[in-house]
Amino acid sequence: MEIRQLQYFVKAAETMNFTEAAAAVFITQSTLSQQIKQLEDELGMLLFDRIGRHVRITEAGHIFLTHARKILNEVQNGKQAITELNNAATGELNLGVSYAFTSLLLPALAPFSNKYPGIKIFITYGSPEELEKKLRLAELDMILAFHNQSDDEDLEMQVLFSSSIVMVVAKNNPLAKLEQISLEELARQELILPGKGFSSRDFINALFYKNKIVPNIRIELNDVHSLLSLIQDGHWATVLNEKALIGWHKVAAVPIIAKGIKRQSYILWQKGVYRKKAAILFIEQLVEVMGNEE
C-alpha cells in the first residue's frame, strides 16, 4: 500500500468519477484505475462498484475512506512538522470555530496574518458537534468553542476563558438601564435568538425549560453579525455570551438572574496528535487580542 494509492482513492471517492480524479492528480485514467485495483486486491475488498462508465463507492470504501484521509492528513502534518524545524512561521492552519466565536476571532486574524504572512489559515464554522467530528477525522487542527466539559478520551480540552450569558439590547433601549433581569422578565421581551448550534441558545433553552417558561421568540438567526446588527438598530433583545460582543459598541449587556450562568470556552485538540506551531502561535495572538479588548 502506497501513499499515492491512498491519494488516488480519496480523489476518486470525492469525485465519483475516475476520469475527473485522474485529471485532478495529473495521471491517466488507466493508471488511476490500475492503482485502485491494486489497492482493492491488497485489501481483499472492492472499494468501488463499476457500473458502466460510472462508479459508486461501496460500504468497504466508505469505511476505508475515513482511515485513508486520516493517514494522508498525518503525512501532511509530518511534512509540516519537519518544515517547522527550519521555519516556524510557515504552513497551514485548519481552524474550527463555533458560531459564537465570530466576534472574538475576527480581531485576531489581521494582526496574525500580518505577523506571520507565511501561514495560510482555513476557517470552518459549525456547531461543536460538527466540528468535533471533523477534528476526529483530522480535517481540523483545533477547535475554539463554548462547550461543556467533555469525557471523550480522544479529545483534550484546554481552558481559554470563562464568561457569562447575558441579555443584549441596543444602548438606547430602556432595558439597557437595568442592572439585571429575571428569566421571567426576559421571556416577555421580543427576542431574536441564535439558532441551533449556538451554546448560548442551548443553554438558555435549558434554563427556560427547567423553569417552565415559554419565551417570546420572534426571529432566529445562525449568524452573530446579522443578529447583533438587528439588535443595535432595533427594539429587540437577544441572549449571547458576553465575549461575543467584542467590537460592538452600540449594544449593552444586562446580567441575567440565574444559577450557573457562566460558560467556559475551550481549545479542543485531538489527543496524541502533533500540534502545529501555527496553531500555538495563533492561540498566543488570540489571547493577546482578547487581553487588549478587556
Beta strands, then each sheet from edge to edge (+ up, - down):
strand 1: 48-51
strand 2: 54-57
strand 3: 91-98
strand 4: 119-126
strand 5: 142-146
strand 6: 155-170
strand 7: 181-182
strand 8: 191-194
strand 9: 217-221
strand 10: 238-241
strand 11: 251-257
strand 12: 262-270
sheet 1: 1+ 2-
sheet 2: 4+ 3+ 5+ 12- 6+ 10-
sheet 3: 4+ 3+ 5+ 12- 6+ 11- 7-
sheet 4: 8+ 9+
end
